[in-house]
């Protein structure tokens, strides 16, 4: 059954009574410094708890709590009370069905960094504004930030110098970061709001403007490529001849910079497909009006194509070629051009849209109806459209591909006032409510949300002025957490320190509740495994919308087991495998009130977290016994991979971290040894 999940904010403190068990805190980790103030709090399940109270304070003693919330899942997202440049402490208190409070968890602390942006917001029609938050990236001062509708900054890239490019339909974030002193100084990355880098391109060539992930899991980006060409005859001829060039339109003597689309294998980074403008565009086509040849005189190379946007839809690639004022659709993987749209040049290679008049355009969004939304910078609107001044606009283009002759028409447009003309960068985004978010470098950087009647309902002024900064793109997103979910063990019980679930012998069921509190729908793959093979490694999948939860029940053939049977339930989200989780619970065939389990006292290996993990995992264990303790990692073939503790006398609760580094992804085993006593846990390494 799929249900809607609710959490309630409590306004008054309550008196606490304490039981033995307490929740283990997961995130924010103790001592974290956060670059965001919409904070996700996550903790471990306490047996028999009905719900949890989350306490946050700026004081060590919790006498003056700023937040007291209750939640029946294992995570809570605060979007209102945490602020920048603060230190916080937090803890969790389990509440049982009787209303009795359990023991408070340990206290973790975290701090928040400083905000980076200075945004002014104007709200004209608040009821027409699309819900969500707005992310933008800025060049020259190299940072990105997210603001809410009121302009309050809720995330920034901190010291990482990340410039946001785009996001996927599932909340994946792509951009670049400044790497000064290197030849290719803006490597492309996939990143997340918690400041982790999920993937980076090999940086063998200069990537610019865009990076996307393809449906097959690989990545595609735009990189520079060079070939020699002529200097065509034009008003710039004398300048080049003064430098010693022939500049006669015949002699091949000057470097032209084109572009190449490159597909990288997700796992290895190897190039598996490419497409080169020099192979598919004619060099008799070049910009005559936009000043690119005057810039070539300064740079001593000609920026010929300047592809600045990339989109993939239904086995086709779309690119925006700025300096040819052209949009191209390319068949994938054959690489054949399906059509060219835009300004016609000497080659006559443009098939349609020559009357649309767009120029030096940026950004591409392929809409559900097949139309194309782009930001027409309009650098050449006086030449192409007969305007008095350059005018930028957002345009939606309808394309008719039926028959042999392709046609286009302007389905919608919005012209910016001349003072908001954006000569470079900028983008347009169709929102869920039908509005369009238009972003321009004009006016110090602006984003305007335009409704269907062409009225501004919301405006952000980024206060970014050249040469110190320029807004690149901006998008409206549901929130900072595209995926946030918890796994609850139903009928989770405890007796005299023994935790688990009771399963009667014969056919018996175990249930886990999966709750999704992120901003995007996703498919969750799951698997249940157990050492005694009660459940025969059942696998499946379910789709959850934001705010939904589902009970997943597994039926097994349970046999008597006096020592208990470890049961592991693993969830892997389809579009965010880095957020995979695993919970292990012991199944008992005796009622827990009478269960006797042969567990050595004062010797325990806790379930490592997170599991599955991406690069780093934390391992907790308790050892207060005679003799020396060893903690080792083995791969699936039984080979020793790492030794975290080697014959060391220990006492009490211990914590170790393992960074998998360059090890292969897959299944590993954590082994804790003391003499004849051994405990092991399975862990899964995912990249």
N, C-alpha and C positions, 0 to 999 in steps of 0.2 A: 504494500500500500504506500503510495506517495502522499506526503503531507506537507503543509506549509509550516516553516519553523518560525517561532517568535521568541524574543527575549524582552524582559521587562526591566526598566530602570527603576531602582528603588531610591526614594528620596530621604529616607530616614535610616539611621544606624539601628542595629539590633544587638541584643546581648548574646554573647557566644558561650556555649558550653562545649567541652572538648572530648572527643572520642580518641581512639588510638590512631586510626588511619588518617593520613593527610594526602593532599594532591601533590604530585610532582610537577614543578613548573617547567615549561618547555621554551616558550618564547613570549616576549623578548628575553634573550639569555642574560644572565647576571653580568652586569658591567657593560652591556651593549651601549653604543652611541648611535642613535637613530638619525637618519636623514629624512624622516617623515614624521608627521604628527597625527595621521590616521593610523592608529596602532592596533595590531592584532595580538590579543593575549591568548595563549594556548597552554593547556595543562593536561595531566594524565587523569584517567578515570579512577575514581575511588569506589570500591565495591559497595553496592547497596545505596549509594548517594542518589537522591532524587534530582537535585539541582545544586548549583554552586554560586557562592557569592564572590565577586571579584572586588578587591579593595585596592585603591590606588591613593597614594599620598605623596606630598613633598616632604613630609616629616618622617624621621626614623621610627617613631613610636606609634604611628597611625592614629594619633589623637585628633588630627584634623584631616579626615579623609575628604578628597575632592571627588571621588567616584565610588559609589557602591552600587554594583549592578548584579543582577542574578541571571543565570543562563543554564538551560538544561542540557546543553551540548558541552563540548570540550574546547570551545573557542568563543571569544567575544571581541568585536571590533568597535573601538571607541573612535568617534569622528568629531567630538565636540570639545573635550576638556583638556587634552594634552596640548602643550604649546612649545614654541621654540625656546632654546637656551634655558632649559630647566633640568633638574634632577628629580627622578621619581623612584618610589618604592612600591612594589605590588605583591600581593599574596592572594591565595584562593582558599575559601572555606567550604567544605562539603556540608550539605544539609540533607538529613535523612527524612523518609516519609513521615516519621513521628514529629517532625519539626525540630528535632534535636540537631545541633550543629556539631560537626566533627572537629577534629584537630586542624588548626590553621596550617597551611603549607609553610615551608620556609619562605623567607622574604628575598626577592630578587630586586635589584636596582637597575635603572637605565637612565640615560640622559639623552637630550635632543640637541642637535647642532643648531646652526644659525641659518636663517632664511637668506636667499640669494636674490630674489626678484623684487621689483617695485612696480606693482600693477595697479592701475586704477580701473574700476568697474563702473559702468553705467547700465542700470537695469530699466528698460522702458516698459516691457510687458512681461512681468515675472511669470505669469501663468502660461505663457507661450514658450518659455525657455526649456530646451531639452534637458532632462535630468542628467546628472553625471558631473565629472570634473574635466578640466581642460589642461592638456599637456602641451608645452611648446619647447622648442629648441632654439638656441641663439648661437650664431657664429661670431667670430672675432673675439668675443670674451668667453666663448666655449662653455656653456652650461645649459642645463635643461631644468624645468620646474613644472609643477602641477599646481593649479589653483582651483578653488571651489567657485561657486557662482558669485560670491561676494568679493572675490579677489584674494582671499586668504590663501597664502602658499601652504600646501600640505605635504609637498615632497620636493626635494631638489637633488641634483647630482653630486652635491658636496664638492670634494676636492678632485673628483674623477674626470672633470673636463669632458663630459659626455654631451654630444649634440644629438637630440632626438630626430630620427628620420620618419618612422611610421610604426604602425602597429597592425597586427593581424586581426582576423575576425574572432580570435580566441584570446586576445589580450597579450600576445607576444609583443615585445618591444624591441625595436631595431634602431641602430644609430651608429655613431662613430665616437672615438675619443681622441683627443689631441695627444700625440706622442712626439713632442718636439725633439729636434736633432736627428730625426730619421728621414730617409728619402721619401718613404710613403707614410706621411705623418698623421694620417687620419684613418687608422684601421677600423674596419666595420665590425660591429659586435651585435649579438643578441644579449639583452640585459634585462634585469628585473628591478622592481622598485626597492628591494632590500639590498641593493648595491652589489649584487652578484652578477658575474658575467657567465652566461650560459653557453655561448659559442663565439668564436672569433675567426675571421677569415685569415688565410695564410699570410696576407700582407706581402705577397711576392710582386704585386703590381699596385698601382695607386687606385684604390676604390674611392668613389665619390657619389654623393647624392642619394643613393638608394641601396638597400639590402632587404631582400624578402626571403621567406621560406616557402618552398614549393610543396605541393600536396604529397610528393614522395619523401618528404623529410629533408631533402637537400636544400642548400642555400644558393641564391642567385644574386649577383650584384653587378654594378657598372664599373668598369675599370678603363683607364686610359690606354690607348695604343697609338703608335706613331708610324707614319709613312711619308716618304718624300713626294712633294708635288710642285706645281708651278706657282708663281705669283701672278695672278690674273691682272689684266690691264684695268685700271680704275683711277679714281682721283688720288689714290695713294701711290701711284707708280713712281713719281719722281722721288719720293722719300726713300723707297727701296733702292732705286738706281743710285742715289747718293751714297748708299751703303755698299755699293759694288755689285749688286744683283742685276741680272738681266731684266727681270720683272717684265717679260714680254708675253706672258701667257702661254709660252711654249716650253721654255727651258725648265726641266725638273731640277729644282735647286733649293727648295725651302721645306722645312719639316712641318707637316700637318698633324695635328692631334685629333685623332678620332676616338671612338669608344668601342668597347667589347663587352658583351654580356658573357658572364662566366658562371657556370654552375659548379659548386664544390660539393663533394661527397661529405655528408654530415659527420661521419665517423673519422675519416682519414684526412679530410681537407684536400684531397686530390681533385684536379679539374676533370670533370666527366663530360662537359659539353660547353661549347662557346659559339658565339656569333659576333662577327666583326663588321662594323660599318663600312670599312674599306672594301669588303667583299660584296656588299649588297647595295650601297649607295654610290651614285655617280659623283666623281669629283668635279664635274662641270657645274654641279649645284653648290652654291656657296652664298653666304650672306653678303649683300651689296650695300645695305642701307644702315645696318645697326652698329657700325663702328668697329666691327671685329677685325678688319684688316688694319685699321689704325692701331688697335691694341697689339696686333701681330708685329708691327713695326717696333713697338716697345719691348715685347717679349721675345722677339726673334724666333717665334713659332706661331703657327696659326691654329687657334681653337676652332676647329671646323664644325664638328657636330654638337658637342656639349649635350649629350643625352642626360636628362636630369630627373626622369621618373620612370618607374618600372612597375608593371602590374601583370598578374597571371590569372587567367580565367578560362576554364573549359578547354584545356590543351592549346591555349594560345597565349602569346606574350604581347603586351602592349608597351610601347616606349614613347616618350616625349623627347623629341630632338629640338632643343631650344634654338640653335642658330640656323636651322633649316625651317623653323616655324612649322614643324611637321609632327604628326602622330602616326605611328606605324603599328599594324597588327601583323604578328609573325606566327606562323605555324610551328608548334613544338611537338616533336623534336626535329622535324625536317629542316627548320630554319628558313623555309620559303616565305617570302613576303606575301601576305594575303591582300593587303591594301596599304596605300599611303594616303593620308588626309592632310590638307593644309595648303600652303602657298606653292604655286606651280613655278618650277625652275626650268632651265634650259633642257634638262633631260626628258621632260614631260613624264616623269615617273609617278607623279601624284595622280591618284585615281579619282578623288572626290574632295569635296569640301573646300574648293578653291575660293568660294564666295563667302566663307565664314569669317575670314579676316583676322583670325587669331595670330599672335606673334610672340615669340620668345616665352611661350607658355611654360608653366611649372605644374607638376602634380597630375596624377591620374587616379580616378576612381571609376571602376566599372560597376554600374548600378545593376540592381536585380532585374530591371527591364531591358538590359543590354545597352542602355545609353552610357555615354562617357561624360564625366564631369571633370573639368580642368580649370585651372586658374590662368586666364589669358593676361599675361603681364602687360601686353599692349605697347611694347616699346616702339613698334612700327605701325601703330594704329593711324597716325597721320598718312602714311604711305599706303596702307592696306585698306583703311576704312574711311579715310577722308576727314578725320577729326582734326580740330585745331591744335590740340595738345595730346601727348600720349595719355591714354586712358586704360586703366586696368579693369578687368571684369571677371566674374565667375560665369562660366557657360556650361550648359548641359546640351550635349550633341546627340541627336537620334541618328542611328545608322541603319540603313536598309540594305541588307546583304542578299536579298532574294534576287535571283536572276544573275545575269552576267555583268550588269552595270550597277555598281554600288552608288547609293545616293545618301546625302545627309541633309539634315535641317536643324536649325537652332530651336531646341525644345524649351529652353529657359535661359535667361541671362540676368545678371545684375551688374550694373556699372557703378564703380566707385567714383566718388568726386575726384577731381583732378589733384587735389592736395593729398590724396591717399594713393596716388600712382605708385606702384611697386615695380621698380625697374628689374628686380631680381627676386629669386626665392618666392615664397608665398604658396598658398594652396587653397583648395575648396573641398569641403567634406559634406556629403548629404547625410543628415542625421535621421534617427529613427522616426522622429515626429514629422518628418518632411521638410524641416528647415534646413538651411545651408549655412555652415560656418565658413566664412571667408577670411583668409589671413593675408596681410600685405606688410611689406617693410615700410610702406608709406606712413607718415605721421608718427614716426618713432616706433613703428610696429603696432599693428592693430589686428584684432579678430572681431568680426561682426557676425552675429547670428541673424540671418535674414529669414523671415517667414515666407509663405507662399504668395503673399500679396506684395512682396518686395519691401516690407517694412523692417527696420532694425528693431529687434526685441531685446538684445543684449550686446554690450560692447566691452572689450578689454583693451586698454592702452598699456603696452608693455614698457614704454619709456626706454626704448633701446635706440640709440642714435649712432649712425656711422660717424667715425670709424671704430668706435668702441664696441659696438654690438649691433646685430641685425637679427630679427626673428626669422627663422628658417621655415618651419611649418608648425601648425597647431592642430590638435584633434580633440574631440570630445570623447571621453571614455567613461564607462560605468563607475569606475572607482580604482583604488590602488590595488585591489585584490581580485584579479581575474579568476583565481581559483583559491578557495579557502573551504576546507571541509574537515569533518571529524568522524571518527569511527567509534561507536559505542557498543560495548558488549552487553547484550540483554541478559538479565538474571545473573549478573556478576555478583558473587557473594564472597564473604570472608568468615573464617572461624579460627580463632586462636592463632592468627597470623598466617593462615593458609588461605590463598585466594584462588578462585576458579568458578566453574559452572558445574552444576549437577546434571548429568545425563543418565537416564535410566538405561539399563541393559536392553538390548534389542533395538528396534527402530526408534530413534530419538532425534530431536531437532535442536539445533543451536541457531541463534539469531543475532545478527549485527545490524545496527542502525547507521546508515550513511547519510550525513547531513551536509548540504552544499550551501555555503554562505558567501560565495564569490560573486563576481559580476557577470560571468559568461556561462552559458550552457556548455556542458562537456559530457563526453562519454567516459564512464568509469569502468575499466576492466578489473575483474576481481578473481581471486583464487583462494580456496581453502585447502590446507594441507595439514596432516597430523602424523605423528610418529607411528601410531598404531593402525593407520589406514582405515579409520572409521568412516571417513568421508570421501575416499577415493579421488582426491585431488580435483574437486569440482571447480570449473571455471565458468565465467559468464561476463555479461556487461549490462550496464544500465545507463540511460541518459537522464541527467538531472538539470533542471532549470535553477537559476538563482533562487534561494529561499526554500527549496524543496528538500525533503528527506524521504528515504525509503528503507523499509525493513527487508533485509535479505536473510532468508531462512534456508538452512541446509539440513537435509535429512540423511542420517547415517546409520549404519549397522554397528551398534555399540557393544563391545565385549567387555567383560569384567577386567578391571585394571586397578589394583589396590594402590599403586604408586602415582596414579594420575597420568593423563595423556596430553602432552603439549599440542595445542591446536593453533595454527597460524593463519590469519586472514590478511591477505595482501591486496591493496588497491593501487592501480596504476592509471591515472588520468590520461586519456588519449593525447591531448594537446599540451599537457604539462607534466611530462614524465618525471621532471625534477621534483615534483610534489608527491611522489609515490610514498605510500605509508604501509606499515605492517604492524599488526598487533598480535601478541601471543597470549593465549589463556589456557590454563590447565583444565581439562575435563575430568571429572571424577564420577565413578559409578556408585559411590556411596554418598549419602547425604553429607554435606560439609560439616554438619554438626557432629558427625561420627567418623570423619575421615582421619585416617592415620597415614601419614606419608613419611617415608624414610628420607628426610632431607637433613644433611649434616648441619648442625647448629653453627652459626657464625661463619658460614661459608656459602656465598651466593653470588652468581653472575647475573646481573640485571639485564633486561632486554635492551640492546644498544639502540641509540636514537640519533638521527632519524634512520629509519630502515624501511625500504631501500634508501640509499644515500647517494649524494653527488659530491665526490671528492673527499669529504671529511665526515667521520662518524665518531660519536662519543660513547665510551664504554664505561659503565659503572659496575663496581663489584664490592662486596663486603668480605673481609677476611680478618678474623681475630683469633688465630689458631697457632699452634706450634708448627714450626717448619717454615720452609721458604715457598713463595708463590711464584708461578710462571704464568704470563698472559701472552698468548701467541695467536697469530692469524694464519690459517691454512687455506689454500685454494681448493677447488672442487676435486682436483686430482690428489689431494693429500699432501701437496708440497708446502713446506714452510715458507710463508710470504713475508711475515714480519714478527719480531719479538718486541712486545711493548713492556714486558716485565720479565726479568730473567733471574730465577732463584733468589728472590728478594724477600726478606722478612717484612711483613706489613702488619698494620693494625688499624682496624676500623674501615670506614667508608672510603673508597678510592675512585678516582676518575682518570681515565686515559683517553686520549684522542688518537685516531689513526687517519692519516691522510693517504688515500689510495694512490695519489699522484699519477704516474704513468702506467699503473697496473691495468690489466684488461678488465672490462666490465664482466659481471657475472656473479655467481654464488661463491661466498667465502664462509669460513667457519671461525668463530672466536672460541678459543679453548683456554679455560682457567684451570690450573693444576696445582694441587698441594698434596704431595705424597700419592696415596691411592685415590684421593678425591679429585674428581674431574667434572667440570660442567662445560657445556658447549652451547653456542647460539649461532643460528644461521643469519647471515647478513647478505644483502644484495647491493652491488655497486652498479649504479647507472650513470651514464654521462648525458 
